[in-house]
Amino acid sequence: MQSRIASSEDYKKIALLFDQYRIFYQQKSNLKGAEEFIKNRLENNESVIFIVEDTSHKMVGFVQLYPLFSSTRLQRLWLLNDLYVEETARGNGCSLLLINEAKKHAVATNSAGLILETEKVNEIGNNLYPRTGFQLDNEHNYYAWEPTKV
């Protein structure tokens, strides 16, 4: 397995995985929307994506980071928003490789670190993240707001 930072030319291959990631989170498949979304993030430098390829150079996983800023820390903070590895490639260390790339990027950009959220029922993620040094935050409440859909 080999990892690297994605370029804008990778957007269609990433979109195939991104669509599967969205399906995992109970969204309907939308490959065209996934392609447009990933293409825009990469072309506009709105996210950083690392990919992992197998020995035949097939893309089998990705992690997407979004930049945030911490006012209290006076530093950049990265949101590890998306992490996905194809089912056939799971158990081979792909997720660990991608998380390590994200950590190296956080250090290289002099950030305050990485944050993430996952569903409580995501057993894979909830087992993986503590093993990679992430700590569950029991001191803060997480709130969300969405506009009413007409």
VENTATA-V624018 format. One record per residue. N is the residue number from 1. RES is the residue in one small letter. SS is DSSP state (alpha for helix, beta for strand, coil for the rest). PHI is phi as a letter, one per 20 degrees, with the letter a starting at -180 (* if undefined). PSI is psi in whole degrees, 0 to 359 (* if undefined). Layout:
n:N res:RES ss:SS phi:PHI psi:PSI
n:N res:RES ss:SS phi:PHI psi:PSI
This chain:
n:1 res:m ss:coil phi:* psi:140
n:2 res:q ss:beta phi:c psi:139
n:3 res:s ss:beta phi:d psi:157
n:4 res:r ss:beta phi:a psi:164
n:5 res:i ss:beta phi:f psi:142
n:6 res:a ss:coil phi:f psi:150
n:7 res:s ss:coil phi:d psi:169
n:8 res:s ss:alpha phi:f psi:337
n:9 res:e ss:alpha phi:f psi:344
n:10 res:d ss:alpha phi:e psi:359
n:11 res:y ss:alpha phi:g psi:323
n:12 res:k ss:alpha phi:f psi:320
n:13 res:k ss:alpha phi:f psi:320
n:14 res:i ss:alpha phi:f psi:320
n:15 res:a ss:alpha phi:f psi:326
n:16 res:l ss:alpha phi:f psi:316
n:17 res:l ss:alpha phi:f psi:321
n:18 res:f ss:alpha phi:f psi:322
n:19 res:d ss:alpha phi:f psi:318
n:20 res:q ss:alpha phi:f psi:322
n:21 res:y ss:alpha phi:g psi:314
n:22 res:r ss:alpha phi:f psi:321
n:23 res:i ss:alpha phi:f psi:320
n:24 res:f ss:alpha phi:g psi:325
n:25 res:y ss:coil phi:e psi:34
n:26 res:q ss:coil phi:m psi:30
n:27 res:q ss:coil phi:e psi:154
n:28 res:k ss:coil phi:f psi:146
n:29 res:s ss:coil phi:g psi:136
n:30 res:n ss:coil phi:b psi:77
n:31 res:l ss:alpha phi:f psi:320
n:32 res:k ss:alpha phi:f psi:315
n:33 res:g ss:alpha phi:f psi:321
n:34 res:a ss:alpha phi:f psi:317
n:35 res:e ss:alpha phi:f psi:314
n:36 res:e ss:alpha phi:f psi:317
n:37 res:f ss:alpha phi:f psi:309
n:38 res:i ss:alpha phi:f psi:318
n:39 res:k ss:alpha phi:g psi:314
n:40 res:n ss:alpha phi:f psi:318
n:41 res:r ss:alpha phi:f psi:317
n:42 res:l ss:alpha phi:f psi:314
n:43 res:e ss:alpha phi:f psi:328
n:44 res:n ss:coil phi:e psi:8
n:45 res:n ss:coil phi:l psi:42
n:46 res:e ss:coil phi:e psi:352
n:47 res:s ss:coil phi:b psi:165
n:48 res:v ss:beta phi:d psi:129
n:49 res:i ss:beta phi:c psi:130
n:50 res:f ss:beta phi:d psi:141
n:51 res:i ss:beta phi:c psi:158
n:52 res:v ss:beta phi:c psi:136
n:53 res:e ss:beta phi:d psi:148
n:54 res:d ss:coil phi:e psi:185
n:55 res:t ss:coil phi:f psi:340
n:56 res:s ss:coil phi:e psi:11
n:57 res:h ss:coil phi:m psi:22
n:58 res:k ss:coil phi:e psi:131
n:59 res:m ss:beta phi:f psi:124
n:60 res:v ss:beta phi:c psi:356
n:61 res:g ss:beta phi:a psi:164
n:62 res:f ss:beta phi:b psi:159
n:63 res:v ss:beta phi:c psi:136
n:64 res:q ss:beta phi:d psi:128
n:65 res:l ss:beta phi:d psi:137
n:66 res:y ss:beta phi:d psi:137
n:67 res:p ss:beta phi:f psi:136
n:68 res:l ss:beta phi:c psi:176
n:69 res:f ss:beta phi:c psi:141
n:70 res:s ss:beta phi:d psi:112
n:71 res:s ss:coil phi:f psi:320
n:72 res:t ss:coil phi:f psi:330
n:73 res:r ss:coil phi:e psi:349
n:74 res:l ss:coil phi:l psi:40
n:75 res:q ss:beta phi:b psi:163
n:76 res:r ss:beta phi:f psi:152
n:77 res:l ss:beta phi:c psi:141
n:78 res:w ss:beta phi:d psi:133
n:79 res:l ss:beta phi:e psi:113
n:80 res:l ss:beta phi:e psi:94
n:81 res:n ss:beta phi:e psi:324
n:82 res:d ss:beta phi:c psi:130
n:83 res:l ss:beta phi:b psi:124
n:84 res:y ss:beta phi:b psi:138
n:85 res:v ss:beta phi:c psi:133
n:86 res:e ss:coil phi:g psi:145
n:87 res:e ss:alpha phi:g psi:320
n:88 res:t ss:alpha phi:f psi:342
n:89 res:a ss:alpha phi:d psi:359
n:90 res:r ss:coil phi:f psi:149
n:91 res:g ss:coil phi:n psi:4
n:92 res:n ss:coil phi:d psi:11
n:93 res:g ss:coil phi:n psi:9
n:94 res:c ss:alpha phi:f psi:315
n:95 res:s ss:alpha phi:f psi:319
n:96 res:l ss:alpha phi:f psi:318
n:97 res:l ss:alpha phi:f psi:316
n:98 res:l ss:alpha phi:f psi:319
n:99 res:i ss:alpha phi:f psi:320
n:100 res:n ss:alpha phi:f psi:323
n:101 res:e ss:alpha phi:f psi:317
n:102 res:a ss:alpha phi:f psi:318
n:103 res:k ss:alpha phi:f psi:316
n:104 res:k ss:alpha phi:f psi:321
n:105 res:h ss:alpha phi:f psi:319
n:106 res:a ss:alpha phi:f psi:318
n:107 res:v ss:alpha phi:f psi:315
n:108 res:a ss:alpha phi:f psi:333
n:109 res:t ss:coil phi:e psi:12
n:110 res:n ss:coil phi:l psi:43
n:111 res:s ss:coil phi:e psi:170
n:112 res:a ss:coil phi:f psi:348
n:113 res:g ss:coil phi:p psi:200
n:114 res:l ss:beta phi:c psi:144
n:115 res:i ss:beta phi:c psi:157
n:116 res:l ss:coil phi:b psi:166
n:117 res:e ss:coil phi:c psi:151
n:118 res:t ss:coil phi:b psi:159
n:119 res:e ss:coil phi:f psi:149
n:120 res:k ss:coil phi:f psi:334
n:121 res:v ss:coil phi:e psi:358
n:122 res:n ss:coil phi:e psi:85
n:123 res:e ss:alpha phi:f psi:320
n:124 res:i ss:alpha phi:f psi:308
n:125 res:g ss:alpha phi:f psi:319
n:126 res:n ss:alpha phi:f psi:342
n:127 res:n ss:alpha phi:e psi:325
n:128 res:l ss:alpha phi:f psi:309
n:129 res:y ss:alpha phi:f psi:315
n:130 res:p ss:alpha phi:f psi:327
n:131 res:r ss:alpha phi:f psi:339
n:132 res:t ss:coil phi:d psi:14
n:133 res:g ss:coil phi:n psi:358
n:134 res:f ss:coil phi:f psi:143
n:135 res:q ss:coil phi:d psi:134
n:136 res:l ss:coil phi:f psi:129
n:137 res:d ss:coil phi:e psi:107
n:138 res:n ss:coil phi:e psi:2
n:139 res:e ss:coil phi:e psi:347
n:140 res:h ss:coil phi:c psi:150
n:141 res:n ss:coil phi:e psi:144
n:142 res:y ss:coil phi:d psi:126
n:143 res:y ss:coil phi:c psi:153
n:144 res:a ss:coil phi:c psi:150
n:145 res:w ss:coil phi:c psi:137
n:146 res:e ss:coil phi:c psi:140
n:147 res:p ss:coil phi:f psi:148
n:148 res:t ss:coil phi:f psi:132
n:149 res:k ss:coil phi:e psi:132
n:150 res:v ss:coil phi:e psi:*
